[in-house]
Amino acid sequence: MRILVVGAGAIGGYFGGRLLAAGRDVTFLVRPRRAAELARTGLIVRSKLGDVDIASPPTVGSDAIAGPFDLVLVSCKAFDLAAAMDAFASAVGPGTMILPLLNGMAHLDALAARFGTGAVLGGQCAVSLTLDPEGRILHLNDTCGLSYGELDGTNTSRLAAVAEAFAGPGSGGPTESIKQEMWEKWVFIATAAGITCLMRAAVGDIVAAGAADRAVALLDEISAIAAGQGFAPRSVAAQRARTMLTAAGSPFTASMLRDVENGRAIEADHVLGDLLKRAGAKPTPMLSLAHAHLKAYEARRARQ
């Protein structure tokens, strides 16, 4: 299976690196700056689950893609999706599968509109990653969950081919409930991003301030939106989210807060704004406040 990984940032570099280290046929679609960095330093992953060091990872530019790939792994930020689709369009043929690992759900519609519903799989990963100043990928926790599946929940031969390719490089695998899992992740990351950005603090500090109930209120609002869409978080996922978001002393912060603190672009509309659009008549005071807070950050950033 020929696999094109779109981008070699934290997520794309991590999963692409593990696939490559396991002997899979992987090429990274990268911009010239990242291509030069990878040529100079190699692809480096530092993880408690095992390091990866690849001296010369195969890379390609959008203007040099030669024919379709079997699988396109998309790991860009939502605000880069339109440009990414233009970049990898020539890699998509009649039998190409597109596996996105983006947050939220709106990207599924964008990919289906461009390449057809049949080309798109659902996917989600639960892993904490970042790039350090030297371009190394740092795995910040000791878990890595990856799941993917057909959007209609069927078990197909092409899904089995993806599972064979991913066997070994990551935990998890194919699922018949990928939309449910994507929604459960969305509920958690939207709550985590909303509350830690709004409070500019880690979970433990929010608890210490006596504001754990605000995290729970936001979680309940977002969970109600998910339920209205037919994807209420299951009991295990709901309890795990509540526990993580109210843990005394926890240093956990959302990656979006790290982006805000470093003045980087964020996915305010894709992660929080899209939930507001789906809320209908449901009251969302905490979610509305968190989204407005992030939009104010974006407005200030745009002026700088």
C-alpha positions as CSV (number, residue, x, y, z in Angstrom):
1,M,0.0,0.0,0.0
2,R,1.4,3.4,-1.0
3,I,0.7,5.9,1.7
4,L,0.9,9.7,1.4
5,V,1.1,11.6,4.7
6,V,0.0,15.2,4.3
7,G,2.3,17.1,6.4
8,A,5.1,16.0,8.8
9,G,4.1,18.0,11.8
10,A,3.3,16.5,15.2
11,I,0.5,14.1,14.2
12,G,1.5,13.4,10.6
13,G,5.2,13.0,11.5
14,Y,4.4,10.7,14.5
15,F,2.1,8.2,12.7
16,G,4.0,8.5,9.4
17,G,7.3,8.0,11.1
18,R,6.0,4.9,12.9
19,L,4.6,3.5,9.6
20,L,7.9,4.2,7.9
21,A,9.9,2.6,10.7
22,A,7.6,-0.5,10.4
23,G,8.6,-0.9,6.7
24,R,5.5,0.7,5.1
25,D,5.7,2.6,1.8
26,V,5.3,6.1,3.1
27,T,5.9,9.5,1.5
28,F,5.4,12.9,3.2
29,L,3.8,15.7,1.3
30,V,5.6,18.8,2.8
31,R,6.3,22.4,2.1
32,P,9.9,23.3,1.0
33,R,10.8,24.6,4.5
34,R,9.9,21.3,6.2
35,A,11.4,19.3,3.4
36,A,14.7,21.1,4.0
37,E,14.5,20.6,7.7
38,L,13.8,16.9,7.4
39,A,16.7,16.5,4.9
40,R,19.0,18.2,7.4
41,T,17.9,16.6,10.7
42,G,15.9,13.6,9.7
43,L,12.5,12.6,11.2
44,I,12.9,12.3,14.9
45,V,10.2,11.1,17.4
46,R,10.9,10.9,21.1
47,S,8.3,8.8,22.9
48,K,8.0,6.5,25.9
49,L,6.5,4.0,23.5
50,G,9.7,3.9,21.5
51,D,11.8,6.5,19.6
52,V,12.0,6.8,15.9
53,D,15.0,8.1,14.0
54,I,14.8,8.2,10.2
55,A,17.7,9.9,8.5
56,S,16.1,10.6,5.1
57,P,12.3,10.3,5.1
58,P,10.9,10.4,1.6
59,T,9.2,13.7,0.8
60,V,7.5,15.2,-2.1
61,G,6.1,18.6,-3.1
62,S,2.6,19.1,-4.4
63,D,3.9,19.8,-7.9
64,A,5.8,16.5,-8.0
65,I,3.2,13.9,-7.0
66,A,3.3,11.1,-9.6
67,G,0.0,9.4,-9.8
68,P,-2.5,8.3,-7.2
69,F,-1.7,6.8,-3.8
70,D,-3.7,4.1,-2.1
71,L,-4.1,6.0,1.2
72,V,-3.8,9.7,2.0
73,L,-3.4,10.4,5.7
74,V,-4.5,14.0,6.4
75,S,-3.3,15.6,9.6
76,C,-3.2,19.3,9.0
77,K,-5.1,21.9,11.1
78,A,-8.6,22.7,10.0
79,F,-7.7,26.2,8.8
80,D,-5.2,24.7,6.4
81,L,-7.5,22.0,5.0
82,A,-8.5,23.9,1.8
83,A,-4.9,24.5,0.8
84,A,-4.0,20.9,1.8
85,M,-6.8,19.5,-0.5
86,D,-5.4,21.5,-3.4
87,A,-1.9,20.2,-2.6
88,F,-2.8,16.5,-2.5
89,A,-5.6,16.5,-5.1
90,S,-3.3,14.8,-7.7
91,A,-2.7,12.0,-5.3
92,V,-6.3,11.0,-5.3
93,G,-7.5,8.4,-7.8
94,P,-10.6,6.3,-8.2
95,G,-9.5,3.8,-5.5
96,T,-7.8,6.2,-3.1
97,M,-8.8,6.3,0.6
98,I,-8.6,9.5,2.5
99,L,-8.1,9.2,6.2
100,P,-8.3,12.5,8.1
101,L,-7.1,12.9,11.7
102,L,-8.6,16.4,12.2
103,N,-10.6,17.6,15.1
104,G,-14.4,18.0,14.9
105,M,-16.6,16.8,12.1
106,A,-16.9,19.6,9.5
107,H,-13.8,18.4,7.6
108,L,-15.7,15.3,6.5
109,D,-18.1,17.4,4.5
110,A,-15.3,19.4,3.0
111,L,-13.4,16.3,1.9
112,A,-16.5,14.6,0.6
113,A,-17.5,17.6,-1.4
114,R,-14.1,17.7,-3.1
115,F,-13.3,14.0,-3.5
116,G,-16.6,12.2,-3.1
117,T,-18.2,10.6,0.0
118,G,-16.9,7.2,-1.0
119,A,-13.3,8.2,-0.8
120,V,-13.4,9.5,2.8
121,L,-12.9,7.4,6.0
122,G,-13.5,8.6,9.5
123,G,-10.6,8.8,11.9
124,Q,-9.5,10.0,15.3
125,C,-6.4,9.8,17.5
126,A,-6.0,10.3,21.2
127,V,-2.4,11.3,21.7
128,S,-0.5,14.4,23.0
129,L,2.2,15.5,20.7
130,T,4.2,18.7,20.0
131,L,7.1,19.9,17.8
132,D,10.1,21.3,19.7
133,P,12.2,24.2,18.3
134,E,14.5,21.7,16.5
135,G,11.6,20.1,14.7
136,R,11.6,16.9,16.7
137,I,8.2,15.3,17.5
138,L,7.8,14.9,21.3
139,H,5.2,12.5,22.6
140,L,4.0,14.1,25.8
141,N,2.1,11.2,27.4
142,D,2.5,7.5,27.4
143,T,-0.6,6.5,25.5
144,C,-1.6,6.5,21.8
145,G,-5.1,5.6,20.6
146,L,-5.9,5.5,16.9
147,S,-9.2,4.4,15.3
148,Y,-10.6,4.6,11.9
149,G,-13.6,3.3,10.0
150,E,-16.1,3.5,7.2
151,L,-18.5,6.4,7.9
152,D,-21.5,4.1,7.5
153,G,-20.1,1.6,10.0
154,T,-19.6,-1.2,7.6
155,N,-16.7,-3.6,7.7
156,T,-15.0,-3.5,4.3
157,S,-12.0,-5.1,2.6
158,R,-10.4,-1.8,2.1
159,L,-10.6,-1.1,5.8
160,A,-8.9,-4.4,6.4
161,A,-6.1,-3.3,4.1
162,V,-5.7,-0.1,6.2
163,A,-5.6,-2.2,9.4
164,E,-2.9,-4.4,7.9
165,A,-0.8,-1.3,7.1
166,F,-1.3,0.1,10.6
167,A,-0.7,-3.1,12.4
168,G,2.1,-2.5,14.9
169,P,2.8,1.3,14.5
170,G,-0.1,2.4,16.8
171,S,-2.6,1.1,19.2
172,G,-6.2,0.7,18.2
173,G,-7.5,-0.1,14.8
174,P,-10.7,-0.3,12.7
175,T,-14.0,0.4,14.3
176,E,-17.7,0.2,13.3
177,S,-18.5,3.3,15.4
178,I,-16.0,5.8,14.1
179,K,-18.5,8.7,14.1
180,Q,-19.4,8.0,17.8
181,E,-15.7,8.0,18.7
182,M,-15.0,11.2,16.8
183,W,-17.9,12.9,18.6
184,E,-16.7,11.7,22.0
185,K,-13.2,13.1,21.2
186,W,-14.8,16.3,20.0
187,V,-16.8,16.7,23.2
188,F,-13.6,16.3,25.3
189,I,-11.2,18.5,23.3
190,A,-13.8,21.3,22.9
191,T,-14.4,21.3,26.6
192,A,-10.7,21.1,27.4
193,A,-9.8,23.9,24.9
194,G,-12.7,26.1,26.0
195,I,-12.1,25.9,29.7
196,T,-8.3,26.0,29.8
197,C,-8.2,28.9,27.2
198,L,-10.9,30.8,29.0
199,M,-9.2,30.5,32.4
200,R,-5.6,30.6,30.9
201,A,-4.8,27.8,33.3
202,A,-4.2,24.0,33.7
203,V,-7.0,21.8,35.0
204,G,-5.4,21.6,38.4
205,D,-5.2,25.4,38.7
206,I,-8.9,25.7,37.7
207,V,-9.8,23.2,40.3
208,A,-7.7,25.0,42.9
209,A,-9.6,28.2,42.0
210,G,-12.9,26.6,42.9
211,A,-14.0,26.6,39.3
212,A,-14.3,22.9,38.5
213,D,-18.0,23.4,38.2
214,R,-17.4,25.7,35.3
215,A,-15.6,22.9,33.4
216,V,-18.4,20.6,34.2
217,A,-21.0,23.1,33.0
218,L,-19.2,23.5,29.7
219,L,-18.9,19.7,29.4
220,D,-22.6,19.3,30.0
221,E,-23.5,21.9,27.4
222,I,-21.3,20.3,24.7
223,S,-22.5,16.8,25.6
224,A,-26.1,18.0,25.1
225,I,-25.2,19.2,21.6
226,A,-23.7,15.8,20.8
227,A,-26.8,14.1,22.1
228,G,-28.9,16.3,19.9
229,Q,-26.9,15.2,16.9
230,G,-27.5,11.5,17.9
231,F,-24.1,11.0,19.4
232,A,-24.4,11.3,23.2
233,P,-21.1,10.4,24.8
234,R,-21.3,6.8,26.2
235,S,-20.9,6.4,29.9
236,V,-17.2,5.4,29.9
237,A,-16.2,8.3,27.7
238,A,-18.4,10.8,29.7
239,Q,-16.9,9.7,33.0
240,R,-13.3,9.8,31.7
241,A,-13.8,13.3,30.4
242,R,-15.4,14.5,33.7
243,T,-12.5,12.9,35.7
244,M,-9.8,14.4,33.5
245,L,-11.4,17.9,33.5
246,T,-11.8,18.0,37.3
247,A,-8.6,16.3,38.6
248,A,-7.0,18.2,41.4
249,G,-3.4,19.0,40.8
250,S,-3.6,18.0,37.1
251,P,-1.1,19.8,34.8
252,F,-3.2,19.1,31.8
253,T,-3.9,21.9,29.3
254,A,-5.4,21.8,25.8
255,S,-3.0,22.1,22.9
256,M,-5.1,25.1,21.9
257,L,-4.0,27.0,25.0
258,R,-0.3,26.3,24.1
259,D,-1.1,27.8,20.7
260,V,-2.7,30.9,22.2
261,E,0.3,31.3,24.6
262,N,2.7,31.1,21.7
263,G,0.6,33.5,19.5
264,R,-0.2,30.8,16.9
265,A,-3.3,30.3,14.8
266,I,-6.1,28.3,16.4
267,E,-9.1,26.2,15.4
268,A,-11.7,28.3,17.2
269,D,-14.5,28.0,14.7
270,H,-13.8,24.3,13.8
271,V,-13.6,23.1,17.4
272,L,-16.0,25.4,19.2
273,G,-17.9,27.5,16.6
274,D,-19.2,24.5,14.7
275,L,-20.7,23.2,17.9
276,L,-22.6,26.5,18.4
277,K,-24.0,26.1,14.9
278,R,-25.3,22.6,15.8
279,A,-26.7,23.7,19.2
280,G,-30.1,24.7,17.9
281,A,-32.2,26.1,20.8
282,K,-30.1,24.6,23.5
283,P,-28.7,27.2,25.9
284,T,-24.9,27.5,25.6
285,P,-23.7,30.3,27.9
286,M,-20.3,28.7,28.7
287,L,-19.6,27.6,25.1
288,S,-20.7,31.0,23.7
289,L,-18.4,32.8,26.2
290,A,-15.4,30.4,25.4
291,H,-15.9,30.8,21.7
292,A,-16.2,34.6,21.9
293,H,-13.0,34.7,24.0
294,L,-11.1,32.8,21.3
295,K,-12.5,35.0,18.5
296,A,-11.3,38.0,20.4
297,Y,-7.8,36.4,20.5
298,E,-8.0,35.8,16.8
299,A,-9.0,39.4,16.2
300,R,-6.1,40.7,18.3
301,R,-3.7,38.3,16.5
302,A,-4.9,39.5,13.1
303,R,-3.9,43.1,14.0
304,Q,-0.4,42.2,15.0
